[in-house]
Amino acid sequence: MAKPQRHTTIRELIQSHRIGSQEQLRELLETRGFDVAQATLSRDIRELRLIKVHDPEGGTHYTLPPEAWDTAPALTRLLPALYLGAEGTGNLLVVKTMVGGAQAVAEAIDWEEWPEVLGTLAGDDTILLILRDPKQLALVVKRLEERAGTLD
């Protein structure tokens, strides 16, 4: 089954069970028809930003962070409010944001794991994206502008 269905199922399981380990989560997913490798499950946990919290009995269990209740990806939520523009040359792309917005936008780009992006460096209102290939510059700018709602 596809990743979106698996992520939906993981959210449902986290909300309905106290799941203390990846193995327990993997077993519950298996009962729902998902045969998931440990590496895939670790990636799912990171992508869903699951966090472990302490319970009153002294154990820990996974839970969804408060922002996970909004199902839109973080980048889609952030860019319309924070994106000012982007300009690049070669495999370097400078993204301008509102003051104080660069860190959050850079983190959201990192979470997206775009294959074209080798890495990000963020200041207060500027992000440097290092691309794997200069030919991908226009594609990444277009993707940012689409998510920001500024593409004409």
Kinemage of the C-alpha trace (Angstrom):
@kinemage 1
@onewidth
@group {chain A} dominant
@subgroup {mainchain}
@vectorlist {calphas} color= white
{ca met a 1} P 0.000 0.000 0.000
{ca ala a 2} L 1.093 3.573 -0.610
{ca lys a 3} L 2.766 5.891 1.866
{ca pro a 4} L -0.237 8.246 2.339
{ca gln a 5} L -2.438 5.320 3.431
{ca arg a 6} L 0.321 4.045 5.727
{ca his a 7} L 0.739 7.505 7.293
{ca thr a 8} L -3.018 7.782 7.846
{ca thr a 9} L -3.028 4.368 9.501
{ca ile a 10} L -0.055 5.287 11.709
{ca arg a 11} L -1.869 8.448 12.852
{ca glu a 12} L -4.978 6.395 13.659
{ca leu a 13} L -2.951 3.807 15.588
{ca ile a 14} L -1.073 6.476 17.562
{ca gln a 15} L -4.357 8.111 18.538
{ca ser a 16} L -6.044 4.866 19.569
{ca his a 17} L -3.183 2.931 21.236
{ca arg a 18} L -0.310 3.617 23.610
{ca ile a 19} L 2.567 2.560 21.387
{ca gly a 20} L 5.903 2.486 23.163
{ca ser a 21} L 8.212 1.127 20.477
{ca gln a 22} L 8.759 0.946 16.753
{ca glu a 23} L 8.390 -2.816 16.929
{ca gln a 24} L 4.965 -2.507 18.555
{ca leu a 25} L 3.933 -0.025 15.864
{ca arg a 26} L 5.288 -2.315 13.140
{ca glu a 27} L 3.258 -5.229 14.516
{ca leu a 28} L 0.066 -3.149 14.634
{ca leu a 29} L 0.675 -2.002 11.065
{ca glu a 30} L 1.098 -5.618 10.031
{ca thr a 31} L -2.371 -6.425 11.403
{ca arg a 32} L -3.691 -3.672 9.122
{ca gly a 33} L -2.003 -5.140 6.041
{ca phe a 34} L 1.216 -3.092 5.999
{ca asp a 35} L 4.476 -5.064 5.872
{ca val a 36} L 6.974 -2.328 6.749
{ca ala a 37} L 10.749 -2.529 7.087
{ca gln a 38} L 12.345 -0.917 10.132
{ca ala a 39} L 14.077 1.741 8.008
{ca thr a 40} L 10.777 2.689 6.351
{ca leu a 41} L 9.034 2.895 9.711
{ca ser a 42} L 11.822 5.102 11.113
{ca arg a 43} L 11.410 7.423 8.125
{ca asp a 44} L 7.617 7.464 8.613
{ca ile a 45} L 8.056 8.381 12.285
{ca arg a 46} L 10.370 11.237 11.320
{ca glu a 47} L 8.114 12.461 8.484
{ca leu a 48} L 5.066 12.428 10.774
{ca arg a 49} L 7.171 14.117 13.471
{ca leu a 50} L 6.006 11.648 16.074
{ca ile a 51} L 7.386 12.365 19.504
{ca lys a 52} L 7.799 10.163 22.544
{ca val a 53} L 6.191 11.439 25.719
{ca his a 54} L 6.331 10.137 29.283
{ca asp a 55} L 3.193 8.619 30.705
{ca pro a 56} L 2.151 8.581 34.392
{ca glu a 57} L 3.240 4.945 34.741
{ca gly a 58} L 6.854 5.878 33.993
{ca gly a 59} L 6.929 4.566 30.426
{ca thr a 60} L 6.952 6.386 27.131
{ca his a 61} L 4.760 6.291 24.060
{ca tyr a 62} L 4.482 7.951 20.671
{ca thr a 63} L 2.155 10.848 20.095
{ca leu a 64} L 1.475 13.330 17.333
{ca pro a 65} L 2.814 16.857 17.810
{ca pro a 66} L 0.116 19.555 17.962
{ca glu a 67} L 0.923 20.863 14.477
{ca ala a 68} L 0.350 17.379 13.002
{ca trp a 69} L -3.386 17.826 13.361
{ca asp a 70} L -3.171 20.147 10.343
{ca thr a 71} L -2.636 17.711 7.488
{ca ala a 72} L -1.124 20.256 5.082
{ca pro a 73} L 2.665 19.923 4.802
{ca ala a 74} L 4.571 22.545 6.797
{ca leu a 75} L 6.072 24.100 3.680
{ca thr a 76} L 2.630 24.582 2.138
{ca arg a 77} L 1.475 26.325 5.328
{ca leu a 78} L 4.580 28.512 5.730
{ca leu a 79} L 5.442 29.743 2.242
{ca pro a 80} L 2.302 31.807 1.509
{ca ala a 81} L 2.997 33.910 4.595
{ca leu a 82} L 6.799 34.029 4.578
{ca tyr a 83} L 8.127 33.691 1.004
{ca leu a 84} L 9.355 36.881 -0.672
{ca gly a 85} L 11.283 35.501 -3.636
{ca ala a 86} L 14.186 33.444 -4.896
{ca glu a 87} L 17.145 34.064 -7.158
{ca gly a 88} L 19.984 31.793 -8.056
{ca thr a 89} L 22.960 31.018 -10.164
{ca gly a 90} L 24.543 27.684 -10.911
{ca asn a 91} L 23.625 25.264 -8.181
{ca leu a 92} L 23.044 27.985 -5.563
{ca leu a 93} L 19.598 29.392 -4.819
{ca val a 94} L 18.977 32.259 -2.402
{ca val a 95} L 15.454 32.315 -0.956
{ca lys a 96} L 14.253 35.495 0.750
{ca thr a 97} L 11.640 35.312 3.510
{ca met a 98} L 9.996 37.699 5.907
{ca val a 99} L 12.253 38.603 8.842
{ca gly a 100} L 12.473 35.656 11.206
{ca gly a 101} L 11.025 33.176 8.696
{ca ala a 102} L 14.135 31.603 7.183
{ca gln a 103} L 14.773 28.967 9.853
{ca ala a 104} L 11.231 27.581 9.738
{ca val a 105} L 11.106 27.553 5.936
{ca ala a 106} L 14.541 25.909 5.671
{ca glu a 107} L 13.491 23.219 8.132
{ca ala a 108} L 10.307 22.608 6.158
{ca ile a 109} L 12.315 22.312 2.932
{ca asp a 110} L 14.631 19.833 4.653
{ca trp a 111} L 11.635 17.772 5.784
{ca glu a 112} L 10.350 17.642 2.210
{ca glu a 113} L 13.558 15.807 1.206
{ca trp a 114} L 13.487 17.143 -2.336
{ca pro a 115} L 15.977 15.073 -4.312
{ca glu a 116} L 17.246 18.211 -6.090
{ca val a 117} L 18.333 19.874 -2.823
{ca leu a 118} L 21.648 18.845 -1.325
{ca gly a 119} L 21.221 21.067 1.722
{ca thr a 120} L 20.025 24.341 3.210
{ca leu a 121} L 21.631 27.077 5.301
{ca ala a 122} L 19.346 29.613 6.970
{ca gly a 123} L 19.859 33.002 8.519
{ca asp a 124} L 17.112 35.281 9.762
{ca asp a 125} L 15.471 36.165 6.457
{ca thr a 126} L 17.626 34.357 3.886
{ca ile a 127} L 18.096 30.695 2.982
{ca leu a 128} L 20.842 29.283 0.802
{ca leu a 129} L 19.755 26.136 -1.007
{ca ile a 130} L 22.554 24.098 -2.516
{ca leu a 131} L 21.263 22.087 -5.452
{ca arg a 132} L 22.726 18.863 -6.760
{ca asp a 133} L 22.623 20.084 -10.372
{ca pro a 134} L 22.448 23.618 -11.803
{ca lys a 135} L 19.858 22.392 -14.335
{ca gln a 136} L 17.383 21.934 -11.441
{ca leu a 137} L 17.372 25.596 -10.421
{ca ala a 138} L 14.273 26.607 -12.412
{ca leu a 139} L 12.359 23.529 -11.208
{ca val a 140} L 13.037 24.292 -7.533
{ca val a 141} L 12.119 27.984 -7.938
{ca lys a 142} L 8.874 26.983 -9.676
{ca arg a 143} L 8.043 24.502 -6.895
{ca leu a 144} L 8.645 27.156 -4.225
{ca glu a 145} L 6.519 29.709 -6.072
{ca glu a 146} L 3.694 27.180 -6.552
{ca arg a 147} L 3.649 26.398 -2.835
{ca ala a 148} L 3.841 30.088 -1.958
{ca gly a 149} L 0.985 30.904 -4.334
{ca thr a 150} L 3.053 33.476 -6.225
{ca leu a 151} L 3.362 31.621 -9.545
{ca asp a 152} L 1.591 33.508 -12.324
